[in-house]
């Protein structure tokens, strides 16, 4: 199977990504896509993809970095859930989009992401100005159109605005536009995303009880409402570790646990989930195995 979204390019894996990749392979996760959240981590994702035949990269600027597009040492980036405040990171508000476009020339870059909007107020940094987020999001939609790559979209409590932007930039979307990463939100937003041709990613947090903060629809209900032929599996490693390992560092090997949960939820075999979600991932992304 394939983990379509993780962050082995983050500091959490700087000491042991060789072993993590081997463990994933042993667990049946044959391919891994590492995702950038700013220029630096995007570059490191590409470097890892070039080093390992079964690794691929997605490059882009996360909405939490929209107000301060950065370059710098990739191991200083702590990830998509909080902004990097390290003094070693340099500001770059002039050529970040050109740097991303250069990275897309590498054949192992399979999408633009994770990009989108995030209106959740985190303790570490609050909410980046939504207008800045929208501007950076649109620039990257336009980049994806230029380089003919699908989108990997981050949405947290911003579904209506994301759908509005996608509808208003429909001419920039590919016939198969991409996927929503770590989907959460309403069934209405889910259906709108499906109607536009997007695939839907589910992560280890689908195994958690209750509702995510600020949400009104359970992830399990969203997965039930999503046809299997539109689902992809991801981990968002090192975050969102599935049960029973919640509280520990997540790794791509745990993608199988999310697949098992979805199989049980839908009343089908694990093999069917693995086979179909792998096929789905290969439909979205050009991956030369």
C-alpha positions as CSV (number, residue, x, y, z in Angstrom):
1,X,0.0,0.0,0.0
2,X,1.0,3.6,-0.1
3,X,1.2,6.4,2.6
4,X,0.2,9.4,0.6
5,X,1.1,12.0,3.2
6,X,3.8,12.0,5.8
7,X,6.7,14.1,7.0
8,X,9.9,12.0,7.2
9,X,11.5,15.3,6.2
10,X,10.9,16.7,9.7
11,X,13.2,16.8,12.7
12,X,11.4,13.9,14.4
13,X,12.9,11.5,11.8
14,X,16.3,13.0,11.4
15,X,18.1,10.2,13.3
16,X,16.3,7.1,12.0
17,X,14.5,7.5,8.7
18,X,16.4,4.5,7.2
19,X,14.9,2.3,9.9
20,X,11.5,3.9,9.6
21,X,11.4,3.3,5.8
22,X,12.4,-0.3,6.4
23,X,9.8,-0.8,9.0
24,X,7.1,0.6,6.7
25,X,8.2,-1.8,3.9
26,X,8.0,-4.7,6.3
27,X,4.5,-3.7,7.3
28,X,3.4,-3.7,3.7
29,X,3.7,0.1,3.0
30,X,5.6,-0.1,-0.2
31,X,5.6,3.5,-1.2
32,X,5.7,6.8,0.8
33,X,5.1,10.4,-0.2
34,X,6.8,13.0,1.9
35,X,5.1,16.4,2.0
36,X,6.6,19.9,2.4
37,X,5.1,22.7,4.4
38,X,7.5,25.4,3.3
39,X,10.4,25.7,0.9
40,X,13.0,24.1,3.2
41,X,11.0,21.0,4.0
42,X,9.9,20.7,0.4
43,X,13.6,20.7,-0.7
44,X,14.4,18.0,1.9
45,X,11.4,15.9,0.7
46,X,12.8,16.0,-2.8
47,X,16.3,15.0,-1.5
48,X,14.8,12.0,0.3
49,X,12.8,11.0,-2.8
50,X,16.0,11.0,-4.8
51,X,17.8,8.9,-2.2
52,X,15.1,6.1,-1.9
53,X,13.4,4.5,-4.9
54,X,10.1,4.1,-3.1
55,X,9.9,7.6,-1.8
56,X,8.2,10.5,-3.6
57,X,7.7,14.2,-2.8
58,X,5.0,16.8,-2.6
59,X,6.1,20.5,-2.5
60,X,4.4,23.6,-1.2
61,X,3.7,26.1,1.5
62,X,1.3,25.2,4.3
63,X,-1.2,27.9,5.4
64,X,0.5,28.3,8.7
65,X,3.6,29.6,6.8
66,X,1.6,31.8,4.5
67,X,2.6,35.0,6.4
68,X,6.3,34.1,6.4
69,X,7.4,32.1,3.5
70,X,10.7,30.6,4.6
71,X,13.9,28.8,3.5
72,X,16.4,27.3,5.8
73,X,17.7,24.1,7.3
74,X,15.0,21.4,6.9
75,X,15.6,19.8,10.3
76,X,14.6,23.1,12.0
77,X,11.1,22.7,10.6
78,X,8.8,21.1,13.3
79,X,5.9,20.5,10.9
80,X,2.5,21.4,9.7
81,X,0.9,21.9,13.1
82,X,3.0,24.7,14.3
83,X,5.1,27.4,12.7
84,X,8.9,27.2,12.9
85,X,10.3,30.0,15.1
86,X,13.9,29.0,14.8
87,X,16.3,32.0,14.3
88,X,18.2,29.9,11.8
89,X,15.3,30.2,9.3
90,X,15.6,33.0,6.8
91,X,12.8,35.0,5.4
92,X,12.2,34.8,1.6
93,X,9.1,36.7,0.3
94,X,10.4,37.2,-3.2
95,X,11.2,34.0,-5.0
96,X,9.5,31.2,-3.0
97,X,7.1,30.3,-5.8
98,X,10.0,30.2,-8.3
99,X,11.9,27.8,-5.9
100,X,8.8,25.6,-5.7
101,X,8.5,25.6,-9.5
102,X,12.1,24.6,-9.8
103,X,11.5,21.7,-7.5
104,X,8.6,20.4,-9.6
105,X,11.0,19.7,-12.4
106,X,12.2,16.7,-10.4
107,X,10.3,13.6,-11.7
108,X,9.7,12.4,-8.2
109,X,7.6,15.4,-7.3
110,X,4.0,14.2,-7.7
111,X,1.9,17.1,-6.4
112,X,1.7,20.6,-5.0
113,X,0.9,20.6,-1.3
114,X,0.1,20.7,1.4
115,X,-1.7,23.9,0.6
116,X,-5.0,25.4,1.6
117,X,-6.5,27.2,4.5
118,X,-6.5,26.7,8.3
119,X,-8.7,28.7,10.6
120,X,-8.0,26.7,13.8
121,X,-6.3,28.7,16.5
122,X,-3.3,26.8,17.8
123,X,-1.7,27.7,21.1
124,X,1.6,28.1,19.4
125,X,0.7,30.7,16.8
126,X,-3.0,31.4,16.5
127,X,-4.5,32.0,13.1
128,X,-2.5,33.4,10.1
129,X,-4.4,36.3,8.4
130,X,-7.0,34.5,6.3
131,X,-6.5,36.9,3.4
132,X,-2.8,36.1,3.3
133,X,-3.6,32.4,3.4
134,X,-6.0,32.8,0.5
135,X,-3.4,34.6,-1.6
136,X,-0.7,32.0,-1.0
137,X,-3.2,29.2,-1.7
138,X,-4.3,30.7,-5.0
139,X,-0.7,31.3,-6.1
140,X,0.0,27.6,-5.6
141,X,-3.2,26.5,-7.4
142,X,-1.9,28.5,-10.3
143,X,1.5,26.9,-10.0
144,X,0.0,23.5,-10.0
145,X,-1.8,24.4,-13.2
146,X,1.4,25.6,-14.9
147,X,3.3,22.5,-14.0
148,X,0.4,20.1,-14.5
149,X,0.4,18.5,-11.1
150,X,-2.5,17.7,-8.8
151,X,-3.2,19.4,-5.5
152,X,-2.9,18.1,-2.0
153,X,-5.2,20.3,0.1
154,X,-5.0,21.1,3.8
155,X,-8.4,22.2,5.3
156,X,-9.1,22.8,8.9
157,X,-12.3,24.7,9.7
158,X,-12.1,26.5,6.4
159,X,-14.0,24.2,4.1
160,X,-16.5,26.7,2.7
161,X,-13.7,29.2,1.8
162,X,-11.6,26.4,0.2
163,X,-14.6,25.2,-1.9
164,X,-15.3,28.8,-2.9
165,X,-11.7,29.3,-4.1
166,X,-11.6,26.0,-5.9
167,X,-14.9,26.8,-7.7
168,X,-13.7,30.3,-8.7
169,X,-10.4,28.8,-10.0
170,X,-11.9,25.7,-11.6
171,X,-10.2,26.5,-14.9
172,X,-6.8,26.0,-13.1
173,X,-7.7,22.5,-11.9
174,X,-6.7,19.3,-13.7
175,X,-9.4,16.9,-14.8
176,X,-8.3,14.8,-11.8
177,X,-7.6,17.7,-9.4
178,X,-6.0,15.9,-6.5
179,X,-7.0,15.1,-2.9
180,X,-8.0,16.6,0.4
181,X,-5.5,15.6,3.1
182,X,-6.7,14.5,6.5
183,X,-10.3,15.3,5.7
184,X,-12.5,16.8,8.4
185,X,-15.6,18.9,8.1
186,X,-19.2,18.6,7.2
187,X,-20.8,16.1,4.8
188,X,-21.8,19.0,2.6
189,X,-18.1,20.0,2.1
190,X,-17.2,16.3,1.6
191,X,-19.8,16.0,-1.2
192,X,-18.7,19.2,-2.8
193,X,-15.1,18.0,-2.8
194,X,-16.2,14.6,-4.3
195,X,-18.4,16.4,-6.9
196,X,-15.3,18.4,-8.0
197,X,-13.4,15.2,-8.6
198,X,-11.2,15.2,-5.5
199,X,-10.1,12.1,-3.6
200,X,-10.3,12.0,0.2
201,X,-7.4,11.2,2.6
202,X,-8.0,9.6,6.0
203,X,-5.4,9.3,8.8
204,X,-4.9,7.7,12.2
205,X,-7.2,10.1,13.9
206,X,-10.2,8.3,12.4
207,X,-9.5,5.7,15.2
208,X,-10.1,8.3,17.9
209,X,-13.3,8.5,19.9
210,X,-15.5,11.6,19.8
211,X,-15.3,14.7,17.6
212,X,-12.2,16.6,16.7
213,X,-12.0,20.1,18.3
214,X,-14.3,22.5,16.4
215,X,-15.9,19.8,14.2
216,X,-19.5,18.6,14.2
217,X,-19.2,15.4,12.1
218,X,-17.3,12.2,13.2
219,X,-14.5,11.1,10.9
220,X,-16.0,7.6,10.8
221,X,-19.2,9.0,9.4
222,X,-17.3,10.9,6.7
223,X,-15.4,7.8,5.8
224,X,-18.7,5.8,5.5
225,X,-20.0,8.6,3.2
226,X,-17.0,8.4,1.0
227,X,-16.9,5.7,-1.7
228,X,-13.9,3.4,-1.4
229,X,-12.8,4.2,-4.9
230,X,-12.2,7.8,-3.7
231,X,-10.3,7.1,-0.5
232,X,-6.6,7.2,0.1
233,X,-4.7,6.3,3.2
234,X,-2.2,8.5,4.9
235,X,-0.4,8.9,8.3
236,X,0.6,12.6,8.6
237,X,3.6,11.1,10.5
238,X,4.9,12.0,13.0
239,X,1.4,13.2,14.0
240,X,-2.1,11.6,14.4
241,X,-0.8,8.2,15.6
242,X,-3.7,5.7,15.4
243,X,-4.9,3.7,18.3
244,X,-3.6,1.7,20.1
245,X,-0.3,3.7,19.7
246,X,-1.8,7.2,20.3
247,X,0.7,9.3,22.2
248,X,3.7,7.9,20.4
249,X,5.4,9.1,17.3
250,X,3.5,8.1,14.2
251,X,5.3,6.4,11.3
252,X,4.3,5.2,7.8
253,X,4.1,1.6,9.0
254,X,0.9,2.5,10.9
255,X,-0.9,3.3,7.7
256,X,-2.0,-0.3,7.8
257,X,-3.9,0.4,11.1
258,X,-6.0,3.1,9.4
259,X,-6.7,0.7,6.6
260,X,-7.8,-2.0,9.0
261,X,-10.1,0.5,10.7
262,X,-11.7,1.6,7.4
263,X,-12.2,-2.1,6.4
264,X,-14.0,-2.9,9.7
265,X,-16.0,0.3,9.4
266,X,-17.2,-0.5,5.9
267,X,-17.6,-4.3,6.5
268,X,-15.1,-5.3,3.8
269,X,-11.7,-7.1,3.8
270,X,-8.4,-5.4,4.6
271,X,-7.2,-6.7,1.2
272,X,-9.9,-4.8,-0.6
273,X,-9.1,-1.6,1.2
274,X,-5.4,-1.9,0.5
275,X,-5.8,-2.8,-3.1
276,X,-8.4,-0.1,-3.9
277,X,-6.7,2.8,-2.0
278,X,-3.3,1.9,-3.6
279,X,-5.0,2.0,-7.0
280,X,-6.6,5.3,-6.1
281,X,-3.2,6.8,-5.1
282,X,-1.7,5.7,-8.3
283,X,-4.6,7.3,-10.2
284,X,-4.0,10.7,-8.5
285,X,-0.2,10.7,-8.6
286,X,2.2,9.7,-11.4
287,X,4.3,7.2,-9.6
288,X,6.8,5.0,-11.4
289,X,7.2,2.0,-9.1
